[in-house]
Amino acid sequence: MPDTTHSIALPCPSALVTDLYELTMAAAYFENNFAANATFELFVRSLPNDRGYLLFAGLEQALEFMEQVRFKPEEIDFIRRHPVFKHVSDAFFDYLRDFRFTGEVWAIRDGTPIFAQEPLLRVTAPIIEAQLVETFLLNSVAFPTMIATKAARLVEAAQGRAVIEFGTRRAHGAQAGLLAARASYVGGCVGTSNVEAGFHYGIPTYGTVAHSFIMAYGDEEEAFRRFCDVYPDDSILLIDTYDTKRAVEKIIAMELQPKAVRLDSGDLAEQSKMVRRMLDSAGLQDTKIFASGDLDEFIITRMLAQHAPIDFFAVGTALVTSKDAPSLGAVYKLVEIKQNGQTRYAAKFSEDKVTYPGKKQVFRFSDARDCYERDVIARESESHPGAQPLLECMMRNGERTDPAPALKEVREHASESLRRLPARYRELKDSSKYPVAFSDQLERLLKQVKDEVASGG
């Protein structure tokens, strides 16, 4: 179960990881000489079912993309050949050839609990630049945030037992599996089965043995012995291929001392009790019990309520797909335009989709015990004494203001932040609603913009 110390950046995704309408809008801005600085904010409209909070993740991928995004010549040629661009001038494609993100980014730190309507990222840049990064930003934030939140719920349910991410084979693609491993580690999992995640991110990697290895040998005893011969200090034996009780009897009779045994089917709570009794009676108190097999936070909670003596929970499908809440309503909305020295505030008024205008800050208040108490979404120019402003400047002129934090630092920040979130907001079901309010100044600005729109001003 090695833990490496290096962290290797992934190749930057193509600039074509965008929706077509981002490019058509960019070309229209360019052809019409619409030169303006725009501010967009990324937030989640509402929390998914059974989520009292979300654990923010994915900022690192978002910042890497904005630092590195470029259009390759062959990508520009591909865009040029698209029929929708047949009337677009060559000058636009020359612009793409020199494209760089040169803007400013404010964001909440990875590993911070966040709530609906709170801006997670604020991007201010020439409008074409701010527009073209939208699709990737939404993608890079929404998926890891879902997975980190799911991992935190599983860790909460495990009550101090270790949770390991085992889901790459169930993920929606290899890249999703890699990012899920990273987000799961941020959310509190002790490691992953994904070796690439260990290589790229230095996440501890874990593995056991498959049913196929046991079945490949004609005899279960021989399979156990052969595996332990190769891995005398790290063998984790799968014991439910044929008969769980009989498998443990064989391990004891052979005087093997596996590091752990794994249960993958049946009544895991009852089987773990039986296995623990047998191992302890044979002097194998140090042999741990792994459990796997379609686990989630609710199943783990039920097993521990039955006093199941399980040391490690390996979770796959439910974690890497966030199975009970597989999508997140993240949006990226224009809030402010600066053009010709004038500032114009932007807001949306459609029913159930109202957005607030202007650059914002999130202020978090804590109580006397240093636990999170309430948040106020306010104008970025406001001051709220006693509160912590959550959005920090992460990029200026297209470059980071500080080096990226180590993944372990992000994980530690997540753990500490969740500790400060009162338990009533972390309940797996029917959690209390964390108080989030808009400031009076922001409410007045929204009314001002509505009045201006209504009067045609």
Backbone torsions as a table, in degrees:
resi	resn	phi	psi	omega
1	MET	NA	62.1	-172.1
2	PRO	-70.2	152.5	174.7
3	ASP	-124.2	109.7	-179.4
4	THR	-88.6	167.3	-174.6
5	THR	-111.4	-11.9	-176.8
6	HIS	-84.1	162.5	174.7
7	SER	-140.6	118.0	-173.2
8	ILE	-109.4	123.9	-178.3
9	ALA	-65.6	141.7	175.6
10	LEU	-77.9	155.0	175.5
11	PRO	-58.4	141.4	-180.0
12	CYS	-66.7	132.3	177.2
13	PRO	-61.7	157.3	178.9
14	SER	-61.8	149.0	173.2
15	ALA	-64.3	-15.6	178.3
16	LEU	-78.9	-1.5	172.4
17	VAL	-74.9	73.4	-178.4
18	THR	-155.3	162.2	175.5
19	ASP	-84.9	148.4	-176.0
20	LEU	-56.3	-36.8	-175.6
21	TYR	-68.4	-19.4	173.7
22	GLU	-65.6	-41.0	179.3
23	LEU	-71.9	-39.2	179.2
24	THR	-67.8	-37.8	174.8
25	MET	-64.7	-41.8	179.4
26	ALA	-58.9	-45.3	179.7
27	ALA	-64.7	-38.9	179.2
28	ALA	-66.4	-41.6	174.9
29	TYR	-58.8	-46.1	-175.9
30	PHE	-64.2	-49.6	-176.4
31	GLU	-65.0	-27.0	179.9
32	ASN	-95.8	9.1	179.3
33	ASN	53.0	39.0	179.6
34	PHE	-84.3	90.5	-177.8
35	ALA	-98.1	107.1	-178.9
36	ALA	-148.1	153.0	170.3
37	ASN	-95.1	131.1	-175.9
38	ALA	-119.9	147.9	172.3
39	THR	-117.6	124.0	175.3
40	PHE	-115.0	149.2	174.5
41	GLU	-126.6	138.7	179.4
42	LEU	-105.1	128.1	-179.9
43	PHE	-152.2	171.6	178.2
44	VAL	-107.3	126.9	-176.0
45	ARG	-63.6	-47.8	-177.7
46	SER	-149.7	156.3	179.9
47	LEU	-79.5	143.9	176.0
48	PRO	-64.0	167.5	177.7
49	ASN	-56.9	143.1	177.7
50	ASP	59.7	28.4	175.2
51	ARG	-122.8	114.8	176.3
52	GLY	-86.9	-10.7	-180.0
53	TYR	-160.6	169.6	168.3
54	LEU	-124.6	147.3	176.5
55	LEU	-103.3	110.8	-173.8
56	PHE	-66.2	131.6	176.9
57	ALA	-150.8	158.3	177.8
58	GLY	106.7	-3.2	-178.1
59	LEU	-60.5	-39.9	-176.7
60	GLU	-59.6	-44.8	179.0
61	GLN	-64.2	-37.8	-179.7
62	ALA	-64.2	-45.7	-179.2
63	LEU	-67.7	-39.3	177.5
64	GLU	-59.2	-43.5	-179.1
65	PHE	-62.2	-47.3	-177.1
66	MET	-66.1	-31.7	176.9
67	GLU	-70.4	-35.3	-167.9
68	GLN	-108.0	-11.8	-169.7
69	VAL	-61.3	130.2	178.3
70	ARG	-144.9	156.1	172.4
71	PHE	-99.7	122.6	177.2
72	LYS	-79.0	155.0	-178.6
73	PRO	-54.0	-42.5	-178.9
74	GLU	-68.4	-28.1	176.8
75	GLU	-72.0	-39.2	177.2
76	ILE	-64.7	-40.7	177.2
77	ASP	-61.3	-39.7	178.1
78	PHE	-62.2	-44.8	179.5
79	ILE	-63.8	-43.2	-178.3
80	ARG	-58.8	-36.2	-177.8
81	ARG	-77.1	-13.4	-179.5
82	HIS	-65.6	131.8	-174.9
83	PRO	-58.1	-28.2	-177.4
84	VAL	-65.3	-21.8	-176.7
85	PHE	-99.2	16.7	-173.2
86	LYS	-65.3	-23.1	179.3
87	HIS	-102.3	6.5	-179.0
88	VAL	-84.6	138.7	-175.1
89	SER	-72.2	159.4	176.4
90	ASP	-61.6	-27.3	-177.2
91	ALA	-61.2	-32.0	178.5
92	PHE	-66.2	-39.8	-179.4
93	PHE	-72.9	-29.2	171.3
94	ASP	-65.2	-37.5	176.7
95	TYR	-61.4	-43.6	179.5
96	LEU	-62.9	-33.5	-178.7
97	ARG	-62.9	-32.0	-179.2
98	ASP	-102.9	13.0	-172.5
99	PHE	-63.6	133.4	171.1
100	ARG	-142.9	152.6	171.0
101	PHE	-86.6	122.6	-175.2
102	THR	-118.4	12.4	-170.3
103	GLY	-89.5	-167.3	-178.9
104	GLU	-116.2	140.4	179.7
105	VAL	-130.2	127.1	168.8
106	TRP	-110.7	142.0	-177.1
107	ALA	-154.6	158.0	169.8
108	ILE	-79.2	144.9	-178.2
109	ARG	-64.8	140.7	170.3
110	ASP	-53.4	141.1	177.9
111	GLY	87.2	13.4	179.4
112	THR	-102.1	132.2	173.4
113	PRO	-64.6	132.9	-178.8
114	ILE	-133.7	168.6	-172.5
115	PHE	-136.8	170.7	-175.7
116	ALA	-58.7	144.6	175.1
117	GLN	76.4	-6.5	-178.2
118	GLU	-83.1	126.1	177.5
119	PRO	-64.1	124.9	179.7
120	LEU	-92.1	-37.3	174.8
121	LEU	-131.7	145.5	173.5
122	ARG	-129.2	118.3	-176.0
123	VAL	-111.4	124.3	175.0
124	THR	-122.6	120.9	-174.5
125	ALA	-165.1	166.2	168.2
126	PRO	-48.8	138.6	-164.0
127	ILE	-58.2	-34.8	179.5
128	ILE	-64.4	-44.0	179.1
129	GLU	-61.9	-46.9	-178.9
130	ALA	-63.7	-32.5	-179.0
131	GLN	-74.4	-43.4	-172.8
132	LEU	-68.1	-21.0	-179.0
133	VAL	-89.9	-3.4	-173.1
134	GLU	-55.5	-53.3	-173.3
135	THR	-59.7	-46.5	-178.3
136	PHE	-66.5	-39.6	-179.7
137	LEU	-60.8	-45.0	179.5
138	LEU	-62.6	-42.4	-179.5
139	ASN	-66.8	-42.0	-174.2
140	SER	-73.3	-21.2	-178.8
141	VAL	-96.3	-44.7	-171.7
142	ALA	-63.1	-49.7	-175.6
143	PHE	-65.0	-52.9	179.3
144	PRO	-60.6	-34.8	178.9
145	THR	-64.1	-41.5	176.1
146	MET	-59.7	-45.1	-174.6
147	ILE	-72.3	-42.5	178.6
148	ALA	-61.1	-38.7	178.7
149	THR	-65.9	-43.8	178.7
150	LYS	-61.8	-42.4	178.9
151	ALA	-61.4	-42.8	-180.0
152	ALA	-62.4	-36.8	177.4
153	ARG	-66.4	-40.7	178.3
154	LEU	-64.8	-42.5	178.7
155	VAL	-63.7	-39.9	176.6
156	GLU	-59.9	-45.4	-178.8
157	ALA	-64.8	-32.3	-174.8
158	ALA	-74.7	-12.2	172.4
159	GLN	52.1	48.6	176.4
160	GLY	95.5	-14.7	173.1
161	ARG	-75.6	157.1	-176.5
162	ALA	-78.9	141.4	173.4
163	VAL	-117.4	132.0	-179.9
164	ILE	-120.4	137.3	177.0
165	GLU	-81.7	121.9	-176.2
166	PHE	-124.9	30.7	-163.2
167	GLY	-110.2	7.6	-174.2
168	THR	-55.0	-38.0	-178.8
169	ARG	-66.7	-16.2	178.4
170	ARG	-104.8	-3.4	-177.1
171	ALA	-72.9	160.0	-179.5
172	HIS	-85.5	63.3	-179.6
173	GLY	112.2	156.3	-176.7
174	ALA	-64.0	-39.7	180.0
175	GLN	-65.4	-38.4	177.5
176	ALA	-63.1	-38.6	177.9
177	GLY	-62.6	-40.5	-179.9
178	LEU	-66.2	-47.5	-179.3
179	LEU	-68.2	-32.4	177.1
180	ALA	-66.0	-38.5	177.8
181	ALA	-61.6	-43.2	179.5
182	ARG	-64.8	-47.9	-178.7
183	ALA	-63.8	-37.3	178.8
184	SER	-63.6	-38.1	177.7
185	TYR	-65.8	-41.7	175.1
186	VAL	-58.8	-40.5	-177.8
187	GLY	-74.6	-5.2	174.2
188	GLY	118.6	-4.5	174.7
189	CYS	-63.4	146.3	-176.9
190	VAL	-80.1	-15.4	-179.1
191	GLY	178.0	-167.8	-174.1
192	THR	-145.0	159.9	171.6
193	SER	-86.9	-9.8	-173.3
194	ASN	-80.0	109.9	-175.2
195	VAL	-67.4	-35.4	178.6
196	GLU	-62.4	-36.6	177.4
197	ALA	-65.9	-35.3	174.5
198	GLY	-64.3	-40.7	-179.0
199	PHE	-68.8	-48.0	-175.2
200	HIS	-76.8	-39.7	-170.0
201	TYR	-113.0	-6.6	-178.1
202	GLY	72.2	24.1	179.1
203	ILE	-79.1	135.1	176.8
204	PRO	-57.0	135.8	-179.0
205	THR	-110.3	143.2	-176.1
206	TYR	-130.1	146.8	175.2
207	GLY	-155.2	157.6	179.2
208	THR	-122.3	-119.1	177.6
209	VAL	-153.6	149.2	-175.4
210	ALA	-94.0	162.8	174.4
211	HIS	-58.2	-33.7	-177.3
212	SER	-61.8	-35.4	178.9
213	PHE	-65.2	-41.9	179.0
214	ILE	-64.1	-43.9	-176.5
215	MET	-74.3	-23.3	-179.1
216	ALA	-64.9	-29.8	175.4
217	TYR	-89.9	145.5	-179.0
218	GLY	-67.9	-18.9	-173.7
219	ASP	-132.5	131.6	-178.7
220	GLU	-61.9	-37.9	179.8
221	GLU	-61.2	-41.5	180.0
222	GLU	-65.4	-40.6	178.9
223	ALA	-60.3	-46.1	178.3
224	PHE	-59.8	-46.9	-176.3
225	ARG	-64.7	-44.7	-179.0
226	ARG	-61.8	-41.3	-178.8
227	PHE	-67.7	-42.9	-179.8
228	CYS	-68.3	-29.7	176.9
229	ASP	-62.9	-38.5	-178.4
230	VAL	-79.5	-35.6	-175.9
231	TYR	-124.6	67.7	-175.4
232	PRO	-64.3	-25.4	-177.2
233	ASP	-102.0	-13.7	-170.8
234	ASP	-132.2	20.2	-176.5
235	SER	-75.5	130.8	173.3
236	ILE	-122.0	112.1	-170.6
237	LEU	-98.7	132.5	176.8
238	LEU	-84.2	122.9	-167.7
239	ILE	-115.4	9.3	-177.6
240	ASP	-115.2	21.5	179.5
241	THR	-63.9	-42.6	-178.8
242	TYR	-118.6	-71.8	-178.0
243	ASP	-139.4	116.9	-172.3
244	THR	-62.2	-47.5	-177.6
245	LYS	-62.8	-43.4	-179.3
246	ARG	-65.5	-36.1	179.8
247	ALA	-63.7	-41.6	179.1
248	VAL	-66.9	-39.5	177.0
249	GLU	-58.7	-38.7	179.2
250	LYS	-66.7	-42.8	179.5
251	ILE	-59.8	-43.1	-179.4
252	ILE	-67.7	-45.3	-178.3
253	ALA	-63.2	-34.4	-179.0
254	MET	-82.1	-3.9	-179.0
255	GLU	58.3	35.4	174.5
256	LEU	-77.9	153.9	178.5
257	GLN	-130.2	69.0	-178.4
258	PRO	-65.5	151.6	176.7
259	LYS	-65.5	-35.2	179.2
260	ALA	-159.5	164.9	170.6
261	VAL	-123.2	152.9	-176.9
262	ARG	-121.3	134.7	173.3
263	LEU	-108.1	134.3	-173.1
264	ASP	-130.1	1.0	-176.9
265	SER	-158.8	168.0	177.5
266	GLY	80.2	-162.9	178.7
267	ASP	-79.6	93.0	-172.1
268	LEU	-63.9	-34.6	-179.5
269	ALA	-64.6	-50.1	-178.6
270	GLU	-68.7	-41.0	179.9
271	GLN	-64.7	-39.1	-179.4
272	SER	-64.2	-36.2	177.4
273	LYS	-64.2	-44.0	178.9
274	MET	-63.0	-46.3	-178.2
275	VAL	-63.3	-41.9	179.7
276	ARG	-62.0	-43.1	178.2
277	ARG	-61.0	-44.9	-177.9
278	MET	-65.3	-44.3	-179.8
279	LEU	-64.8	-43.9	-178.6
280	ASP	-63.7	-41.0	-178.6
281	SER	-66.5	-22.2	179.5
282	ALA	-95.6	6.8	179.2
283	GLY	82.4	15.7	-178.6
284	LEU	-102.3	47.6	-179.1
285	GLN	-63.2	-25.5	-178.1
286	ASP	-83.0	-9.9	178.0
287	THR	-76.4	121.2	-176.6
288	LYS	-86.0	165.3	178.0
289	ILE	-117.0	121.2	172.8
290	PHE	-92.9	144.3	170.9
291	ALA	-127.8	138.2	176.6
292	SER	-147.1	175.0	177.2
293	GLY	111.1	81.9	175.0
294	ASP	55.5	43.6	179.1
295	LEU	-83.8	152.7	167.9
296	ASP	-146.4	-177.6	-175.2
297	GLU	-65.5	-29.4	-178.5
298	PHE	-76.3	-39.1	176.4
299	ILE	-66.0	-43.2	178.3
300	ILE	-60.5	-42.9	178.8
301	THR	-59.8	-44.4	-180.0
302	ARG	-64.9	-41.4	-179.0
303	MET	-64.2	-41.8	-179.7
304	LEU	-71.3	-28.4	174.3
305	ALA	-65.4	-24.0	176.2
306	GLN	-91.6	9.6	178.0
307	HIS	62.9	38.3	177.4
308	ALA	-67.2	126.0	-176.9
309	PRO	-84.7	60.3	-177.5
310	ILE	-99.4	133.9	-176.8
311	ASP	-96.5	-32.9	-177.4
312	PHE	-132.4	133.7	173.0
313	PHE	-110.9	119.6	176.8
314	ALA	-100.0	117.4	-173.3
315	VAL	-118.9	129.9	-178.1
316	GLY	-113.2	-91.8	-170.8
317	THR	-53.3	-50.1	-175.9
318	ALA	-60.4	-28.5	-177.5
319	LEU	-85.2	-53.6	-171.8
320	VAL	-75.1	-11.6	173.7
321	THR	-109.8	-1.8	-170.8
322	SER	42.9	61.7	-162.4
323	LYS	-54.7	-38.3	-177.2
324	ASP	-85.5	-12.7	178.4
325	ALA	-146.5	72.6	-168.2
326	PRO	-81.1	-2.0	179.6
327	SER	-138.8	158.3	-176.2
328	LEU	-133.5	128.0	-177.4
329	GLY	-80.0	61.6	177.7
330	ALA	-82.2	141.3	-179.8
331	VAL	-135.2	161.7	-176.6
332	TYR	-132.7	107.1	-168.1
333	LYS	-122.5	140.7	174.9
334	LEU	-69.3	130.5	-179.4
335	VAL	-123.6	-15.2	-175.7
336	GLU	-161.9	141.7	176.5
337	ILE	-128.1	134.4	173.2
338	LYS	-119.1	123.3	-176.9
339	GLN	-148.5	132.0	178.6
340	ASN	53.6	39.0	177.7
341	GLY	77.2	2.4	-178.7
342	GLN	-110.3	141.9	177.2
343	THR	-104.5	129.1	175.7
344	ARG	-122.6	128.3	-178.9
345	TYR	-89.6	142.5	-177.1
346	ALA	-120.0	139.7	178.0
347	ALA	-152.2	158.8	178.4
348	LYS	-114.5	135.8	-173.5
349	PHE	-114.2	1.2	-175.4
350	SER	-62.3	149.4	-174.0
351	GLU	-56.7	134.0	179.3
352	ASP	67.3	2.3	-179.3
353	LYS	-133.8	31.4	178.7
354	VAL	-65.0	135.9	173.1
355	THR	-120.2	151.4	-179.1
356	TYR	-94.8	140.7	-177.1
357	PRO	-82.0	165.3	171.7
358	GLY	83.7	157.0	175.9
359	LYS	-65.9	140.2	-174.2
360	LYS	-126.4	163.1	172.6
361	GLN	-133.5	150.0	174.9
362	VAL	-108.7	123.2	179.3
363	PHE	-107.0	125.8	-177.6
364	ARG	-110.9	123.7	178.3
365	PHE	-97.9	143.5	176.9
366	SER	-120.3	156.6	-179.4
367	ASP	-91.0	-172.6	-176.1
368	ALA	-64.0	-21.1	179.4
369	ARG	-93.3	6.8	-179.3
370	ASP	70.6	22.0	174.6
371	CYS	-93.6	146.6	-179.9
372	TYR	-62.9	135.0	-173.6
373	GLU	-115.4	-45.0	-179.4
374	ARG	-168.3	160.3	177.4
375	ASP	-121.8	150.3	172.9
376	VAL	-126.2	124.3	172.8
377	ILE	-90.3	121.4	-170.8
378	ALA	-136.2	173.1	172.1
379	ARG	-67.8	146.3	-173.8
380	GLU	-65.7	-18.6	179.6
381	SER	-84.8	-6.9	-176.4
382	GLU	-76.2	162.3	173.8
383	SER	-127.3	132.0	177.7
384	HIS	-127.7	90.4	-177.4
385	PRO	-53.9	138.0	179.1
386	GLY	89.9	-9.6	-178.9
387	ALA	-105.7	155.1	176.7
388	GLN	-96.3	121.5	173.3
389	PRO	-74.1	128.4	-171.7
390	LEU	-88.2	-33.0	-178.6
391	LEU	-80.7	129.5	179.4
392	GLU	-120.2	152.1	177.6
393	CYS	-73.6	116.2	-177.8
394	MET	-102.4	-26.1	-179.7
395	MET	-143.1	141.2	169.3
396	ARG	-132.8	138.1	-180.0
397	ASN	52.1	35.1	176.6
398	GLY	76.9	8.6	-179.7
399	GLU	-125.4	147.6	-179.6
400	ARG	-66.2	144.5	176.8
401	THR	-80.4	-25.5	179.8
402	ASP	-143.3	155.3	174.9
403	PRO	-61.2	154.2	177.6
404	ALA	-63.0	137.0	177.9
405	PRO	-69.7	152.7	174.4
406	ALA	-63.7	148.1	-178.0
407	LEU	-58.8	-36.4	178.5
408	LYS	-63.9	-34.3	176.8
409	GLU	-65.4	-41.4	178.0
410	VAL	-62.4	-43.0	179.8
411	ARG	-63.4	-42.7	178.9
412	GLU	-65.5	-38.9	176.9
413	HIS	-62.9	-41.2	178.6
414	ALA	-62.3	-44.6	-179.3
415	SER	-61.8	-46.0	-179.2
416	GLU	-66.9	-39.9	-180.0
417	SER	-65.9	-41.1	178.3
418	LEU	-66.9	-33.5	176.6
419	ARG	-62.3	-32.6	-178.7
420	ARG	-82.2	-9.8	177.0
421	LEU	-87.7	117.5	-175.8
422	PRO	-54.6	148.4	-173.0
423	ALA	-58.2	-30.8	-176.7
424	ARG	-64.9	-20.5	177.1
425	TYR	-92.3	-7.2	-178.6
426	ARG	-106.3	6.7	179.9
427	GLU	-59.0	143.7	-178.9
428	LEU	-70.7	-27.3	176.1
429	LYS	-138.3	148.0	174.1
430	ASP	53.0	44.4	177.5
431	SER	-73.2	156.3	175.7
432	SER	-68.9	155.7	179.7
433	LYS	-90.1	121.5	-180.0
434	TYR	-68.4	134.9	-176.9
435	PRO	-72.7	120.0	174.9
436	VAL	-131.3	127.2	-178.2
437	ALA	-130.4	155.4	171.8
438	PHE	-91.8	141.0	-178.0
439	SER	-69.2	160.2	177.7
440	ASP	-61.6	-39.0	179.1
441	GLN	-62.5	-39.8	179.8
442	LEU	-68.7	-39.5	176.9
443	GLU	-62.4	-39.9	179.0
444	ARG	-66.6	-38.6	178.6
445	LEU	-65.0	-41.6	177.7
446	LEU	-59.5	-44.7	179.2
447	LYS	-62.7	-40.6	179.1
448	GLN	-59.9	-45.7	-179.4
449	VAL	-65.8	-40.8	177.5
450	LYS	-60.7	-43.0	-179.3
451	ASP	-64.9	-40.1	179.8
452	GLU	-65.2	-41.0	178.8
453	VAL	-65.7	-43.0	-179.2
454	ALA	-62.7	-34.9	-178.9
455	SER	-88.1	-2.4	-179.7
456	GLY	76.9	17.7	-175.9
457	GLY	-83.4	NA	NA
